[in-house]
Amino acid sequence: MESGAVLAKLGAMSEQDLDTHHKALKINLDPRWYGTFAEIGAGQEVVRWFFRVGAAAGTVAKSISAYDMIVSDAIYGSGDRYVSRDRLQAMLDREFMLNVDRLSEKRGDTTAFFAFADTVVARSFKGGNECHGWMGIKFQSRPRDEPSQILIHVRMLDTEASLQQEALGVVGVNLLYGAFFLHHEPDLLIESLLDKLTTGRIEIDVIEFRGIEFRSVDNRLISLKLVQLGLSGAAMFGATGEILQPSEALYKKAVLVERGSFRPPTHVNFDMLECALEKFSNDPAVAGKQVLPIFELTMRNLLNGGDEIDRRDFLARADLLAACGMTVLISDYFEYYRLAAYLAWRTRERIGIVLGVPSLSELFDEKYYTQLPGGILESFGRLFKNDLKLYVYPLRDGKAKALTTIENLPVAPELKKLYGYLADRGSFVDLDNFKQEYLSIFSRDVLKKIAAGDESWREMVPQGVSDLIVKRRFFGYNG
């Protein structure tokens, strides 16, 4: 069958019917794209697909694998880490530039150039190392166009190096196919990245779109989509909206995380964090260490009364937290012990979780642990095993004006001894350094006041938050 007929047949197949073989073949037979494959660290697993299916001469200008560090430095410049975003970007920039410089004169009017690269560490012979890597593509969507690019960070979860390499090849083909044929539908592109794979084999915890084709894409929404789809359990972004790779952001840092809906963030949210930060920093195990404060949003906190997420509402909260200079974690870890495990895997330093009395009370509700063989005992064993501490902010009853703290929190009779044991071992830290005037502030009241046109809500939130709510008319503000 001639290549044109094969391409037509592949074009008639649905996206769901295209396996890795057919995706690579469809790219090879399409005359529009031509470029370089540069792969370091786990074999040339992606380009191998394009050689294997045939007709690679139509796609592959060059394949390179600079395994030796000295050789890699000579080509791409020196760096401290070889499996890093910086090294990947250097590879993409150089290889793309070389294609344009060398080939534009002869075929630039009819060809869209690309550079694909990955830098990966797979399972070593001895084992025990972190198996992860950076992968990306820099490409023109049409001849002579400005380039766009997609970067992803992957964790390979197979226990054998050969299986990790196999999975890497598949996700690489999926990325190339998505960039060429699905770049106009970023959501669909993300969903396609694990075609013919499972989340038990590959985790993608960072994805970043840049360039002319993605000028309207907000990478915070892309991060949210990763967690929504289960491609990753969590995603992070910084105060300027930049996407963070969690292992790098948390590495060698003591971590203090506060969970909330932050709709909107109020004075009490920041007082909780500041009070906890003061106590956390005075812990001998934390003293002198770099501390990373984080505001965490769970997927449950983002659901809008159903299974759908209101993206505008999410971005409003993200913008407000960014205005306050906060690092944000989006996670699918409703259970605190799962959040603790996620953080502990990425830092060996001390971890603290900031929560209010109502959340501590919920923590002792046994209905949340029915899926664990060891029930509530197992959950607490997992939560506190690395000497994690809970920093607990008090609650004032609006009518009785009574203050509820860790000292007088009501607990079910059968759990009182467990509560007493955890309290005695220092698992709970009482945030008694709170500001009295903030105890009556609740986000729900702020929202009601905004809706009612009661301007007193402004006194309940930081000025940067109130200014942005007014400017962007968040949460229905109509003043």
ZIBELUR-V31493 format. One record per residue. N is the residue number from 1. PSI is psi in whole degrees, 0 to 359 (none if undefined). Layout:
# ZIBELUR-V31493
N;PSI  N;PSI
This chain:
# ZIBELUR-V31493
1;133  2;157  3;323  4;319  5;321  6;317  7;321  8;320  9;317  10;323  11;333  12;345  13;144  14;158  15;325  16;333  17;347  18;113  19;184  20;318  21;311  22;326  23;313  24;319  25;319  26;320  27;315  28;323  29;350  30;119  31;356  32;324  33;140  34;131  35;198  36;145  37;121  38;114  39;133  40;128  41;340  42;37  43;173  44;66  45;331  46;308  47;335  48;324  49;321  50;329  51;323  52;320  53;347  54;163  55;27  56;339  57;338  58;350  59;320  60;110  61;323  62;146  63;130  64;146  65;96  66;76  67;317  68;133  69;323  70;318  71;316  72;316  73;322  74;327  75;313  76;0  77;154  78;158  79;161  80;327  81;135  82;335  83;86  84;163  85;319  86;317  87;319  88;315  89;321  90;320  91;313  92;314  93;314  94;312  95;323  96;315  97;318  98;320  99;314  100;315  101;320  102;331  103;347  104;319  105;319  106;326  107;14  108;335  109;341  110;354  111;137  112;120  113;155  114;160  115;127  116;140  117;151  118;149  119;117  120;148  121;112  122;182  123;127  124;171  125;322  126;337  127;176  128;351  129;159  130;130  131;103  132;175  133;168  134;141  135;143  136;168  137;135  138;124  139;156  140;135  141;344  142;160  143;140  144;8  145;159  146;148  147;155  148;165  149;156  150;129  151;141  152;151  153;129  154;147  155;128  156;122  157;352  158;153  159;350  160;140  161;321  162;322  163;324  164;317  165;320  166;313  167;322  168;318  169;319  170;313  171;329  172;316  173;318  174;321  175;314  176;315  177;317  178;317  179;320  180;321  181;346  182;13  183;338  184;352  185;77  186;322  187;316  188;323  189;315  190;316  191;331  192;350  193;331  194;24  195;132  196;16  197;176  198;163  199;351  200;350  201;321  202;134  203;137  204;109  205;358  206;134  207;134  208;126  209;135  210;158  211;181  212;323  213;340  214;26  215;339  216;6  217;132  218;114  219;343  220;323  221;326  222;319  223;318  224;319  225;322  226;314  227;320  228;317  229;351  230;11  231;337  232;152  233;342  234;160  235;152  236;147  237;154  238;184  239;335  240;8  241;359  242;142  243;130  244;142  245;116  246;317  247;323  248;319  249;328  250;348  251;125  252;24  253;142  254;140  255;131  256;116  257;134  258;125  259;141  260;176  261;331  262;47  263;77  264;172  265;133  266;177  267;323  268;326  269;317  270;330  271;321  272;313  273;317  274;319  275;316  276;321  277;322  278;314  279;319  280;315  281;336  282;353  283;129  284;329  285;347  286;334  287;127  288;353  289;155  290;130  291;133  292;108  293;138  294;138  295;128  296;133  297;124  298;159  299;326  300;326  301;346  302;344  303;135  304;66  305;14  306;216  307;356  308;150  309;130  310;105  311;323  312;320  313;319  314;315  315;327  316;312  317;319  318;318  319;321  320;320  321;323  322;322  323;337  324;7  325;27  326;144  327;136  328;136  329;126  330;126  331;159  332;27  333;80  334;320  335;133  336;327  337;331  338;321  339;316  340;318  341;319  342;314  343;319  344;333  345;340  346;351  347;145  348;358  349;174  350;144  351;135  352;144  353;128  354;129  355;162  356;167  357;317  358;322  359;324  360;320  361;318  362;327  363;335  364;20  365;113  366;345  367;340  368;355  369;18  370;337  371;349  372;132  373;324  374;7  375;217  376;329  377;319  378;319  379;318  380;327  381;319  382;320  383;316  384;9  385;335  386;30  387;30  388;147  389;147  390;127  391;111  392;122  393;136  394;169  395;133  396;125  397;127  398;330  399;308  400;346  401;15  402;148  403;125  404;126  405;186  406;344  407;329  408;21  409;125  410;130  411;145  412;139  413;319  414;349  415;1  416;321  417;324  418;316  419;315  420;321  421;312  422;321  423;318  424;327  425;0  426;20  427;336  428;135  429;121  430;123  431;81  432;4  433;28  434;164  435;120  436;320  437;347  438;349  439;338  440;4  441;129  442;140  443;322  444;325  445;324  446;314  447;319  448;318  449;320  450;313  451;326  452;356  453;20  454;108  455;356  456;347  457;333  458;332  459;351  460;355  461;158  462;154  463;320  464;326  465;312  466;319  467;319  468;323  469;317  470;314  471;317  472;355  473;46  474;156  475;33  476;15  477;134  478;38  479;none
